[in-house]
Amino acid sequence: MFRKQATDSPLEALAGVFVVVHAVTVRKIRKSHGNAVLALFLSVTQTLMLVAVFYVMFTVIGIRGAQIRGDFVLFLMSGIFLYMTFNAAMGAVMSADGPTSPMMLHAPMTTMVAILGSALAALYIQLLSLALVLGIYQLGWHRVEIADPLGAVSMLLLSWFSGTCAGLVFAGLRPWAPFAVGLVHQVYSRANVIASGKMFLANTMPGYILVWFDWNPLFHTIDQARGFAFANYNPHYSSVLYPVAVSLAMMVIGLMAEYVARRKASLSWSAGT
């Protein structure tokens, strides 16, 4: 009756959180695609299709050589990988289990754990597909040469972080207006096909066109990634600090919106989400 309840140390509590996040990450991967192999296959297929479509389009238009001195396929992949990572993280976080989800009835489960698990699941699939696609290209067609691999990977992670923060904003606003937020998310995802700038180089764009792209943090990460990937390209019109600052601002807004939504959670919301 008068039993003393043992409390975990901060290190034990942190380890417990990591265990729960790992379980949620695995569940998210298997929930969406049945198994990790199918999820990886679908991601690789989408990447290869995008690369093939843009390769044919640039070849038909005849502007392949005008883009960058170096491997043209690597130029395409450097934009497509970051674009898909951003959108995958944003969509995964937005669709993460909310405060009215049945999963929240389990004691260790929280909305933050669900969001972090969803984001890590998206990153896991994207990193595996990146390694597989580059491996296939290396073995079957051309040697992959990246001037600064660490810098290029850091831009990939920054794209994932930016997508996670954007998805956090959508996740915080979704309970209040599910249809409107879903529509804005779809429009933004589709607009990123062009607005991400993955088909262009910032250094070759006129100033009056550049202003239509430089608001997008994904545009900066893609351009900076190409600066790390190609030894003969030095980005002049993009910055690493801009996507970091925008992502941190979105993270703060998203956390505040998610906190308010969690405090005001109602079971009736689940009918519209």
Stockholm file with secondary structure:
# STOCKHOLM 1.0

chainA/1-273         MFRKQATDSPLEALAGVFVVVHAVTVRKIRKSHGNAVLALFLSVTQTLMLVAVFYVMFTVIGIRGAQIRGDFVLFLMSGIFLYMTFNAAMGAVMSADGPTSPMMLHAPMTTMVAILGSALAALYIQLLSLALVLGIYQLGWHRVEIADPLGAVSMLLLSWFSGTCAGLVFAGLRPWAPFAVGLVHQVYSRANVIASGKMFLANTMPGYILVWFDWNPLFHTIDQARGFAFANYNPHYSSVLYPVAVSLAMMVIGLMAEYVARRKASLSWSAGT
#=GR chainA/1-273 SS CCCCCCCCCHHHHHHHHHHHHHHHHHHHHHHHHSSHHHHHHHHHHHHHHHHHHHHHHHHHHTCSTTTCSSCHHHHHHHHHHHHHHHHHHHHHHHTSCCTTSGGGGSTTCCHHHHHHHHHHHHHHHHHHHHHHHHHHHHHHTCCCCCSCHHHHHHHHHHHHHHHHHHHHHHHHHTTTCHHHHHHHHHHHHHHHHHHTCTTSCGGGSCHHHHTTTTTCHHHHHHHHHHHHHCTTCCCSSCCSHHHHHHHHHHHHHHHHHHHHHHHTCCGGGGGTC
#=GC SS_cons         CCCCCCCCCHHHHHHHHHHHHHHHHHHHHHHHHSSHHHHHHHHHHHHHHHHHHHHHHHHHHTCSTTTCSSCHHHHHHHHHHHHHHHHHHHHHHHTSCCTTSGGGGSTTCCHHHHHHHHHHHHHHHHHHHHHHHHHHHHHHTCCCCCSCHHHHHHHHHHHHHHHHHHHHHHHHHTTTCHHHHHHHHHHHHHHHHHHTCTTSCGGGSCHHHHTTTTTCHHHHHHHHHHHHHCTTCCCSSCCSHHHHHHHHHHHHHHHHHHHHHHHTCCGGGGGTC
//
